[in-house]
Amino acid sequence: MASIVVIVSREQKGIRRRVFDLAVPVIGENLLQTLMGVVDTLLVAGLGVAALAGVGASLQVVFVLLAAMSALAVGASVLVAQAVGAGNLGEASRIARQTLIWSVVIAVPLSLLGLPLSPVLMGFFGLEPEVAAIGTEYLMVTMGAIATLTIMLLASAVLRGAGDAQTPMRITAMANLVNLGLSWALIYGHLGMPELGAVGSAWGTVLSRGMGAILLVLVLIRGRNGVKVGGAGSWRPERTALGSVLHIGLPAALEEVLVITALAALTPIVAMLGTVELAAHRIAFNILSLSFLPGLGFGLAATALVGQAVGAGQIDKAQAYTRVALRWAVLWMSGLGLLFIFFAAPLIRLFNDDPTLVASGSGAIIAVALTQPLWAATFVYAGALRGTGDTRTPLIITGILNWLAVVIALVGVWLVPALWVVWAAFLISGPIETYFLWRAWRSVVRAWEA
């Protein structure tokens, strides 16, 4: 009896270690990616409220485009994970190679279209002329190099599917340091660089992430855990490979697009309140995105590990990975939510000490921080469902509920014109989203048990 307990204990520790081995580096990588945006916001904040609001609005468009490209990222990560779990490293390598090829094939024309459309896209936000001009210039630079951003995103996803989350984190850390130096120099004209203003932040980010993309591709050419894009194999785009990846990835990408566009739709709602509230909205979003990182990390770990377990036919392990990921995601996000509630005003003052902006941003932070335990659960349950290959259920549930929050926010601002009301909408939609994702995961578990 004692030996059985010891074996179970060791197995549980092994499961927890595998979850943490993937989740912690992913959290670190996403933290660094978020800090890149936070650093850019801090640097741009010194130029004034208009620059801060313009850059924030343009980033909403970039997020939508990256969400669309996540079709390849999610599909590739799940298929690589399942192939690795089944011991088919040749297939995993083929998927990885095709993912990189198609990222370039799709991103290049997207970039060419995005350049002339940048002023039109910024016009949708209803911004003041000065804010719109800054946002358009920032967006055009970013759109010109969207391929490097997507390659970095996709290469990291492939490596996570292969079980390597350390490498993307380290390379992202290097990119962060380069971005900090370049953006500071290009915004304010230091170190002999031209003084470009807010658009200097765009150039710093594009160049640093381009460097990161090159390094990640080099890693995949050499290979990780038996998955590599170098060596034998065709470098021609294969429609069958794209179809397999998109079969899983398209619903996930559409889900991301719906979520990001829902968040972007909040921008014109906030813009009705004024430029100060719009700047506060951007700062609050930067700060609160930090609290999402544990959920994202454990959710992505659940996707990779559930995918590997399903590929290997180890259904019990898939359930165990999900339980561990859920427990720790809720603990971490709840803790961060409490910190953000208690230190809301000081955090806002790091960016700008305007009393009206601080008051407005603090209310938004407190409203969203209260939803953290529920969002932690949605990240993990949705991630586990994607690991099984089911990306349609999270699409339907998350897409509908996030747009419901937009409708609630619009009505709420009409009744009470305050920024905190916009974010409080998620206190209504959040519990509903969590409940339906939990029910969907329970249905999968019952099907396995039957």
Secondary structure as UniProt FT lines:
FT   HELIX           2..45
FT   TURN            46..47
FT   HELIX           49..85
FT   TURN            86..87
FT   HELIX           89..123
FT   TURN            124..125
FT   HELIX           129..144
FT   HELIX           146..161
FT   TURN            162..163
FT   HELIX           166..188
FT   TURN            191..192
FT   TURN            197..198
FT   HELIX           199..222
FT   TURN            225..226
FT   HELIX           239..271
FT   TURN            272..273
FT   HELIX           275..312
FT   HELIX           315..342
FT   HELIX           344..349
FT   TURN            350..351
FT   HELIX           355..369
FT   TURN            370..371
FT   HELIX           372..387
FT   TURN            388..389
FT   HELIX           392..415
FT   HELIX           419..424
FT   HELIX           426..449
//
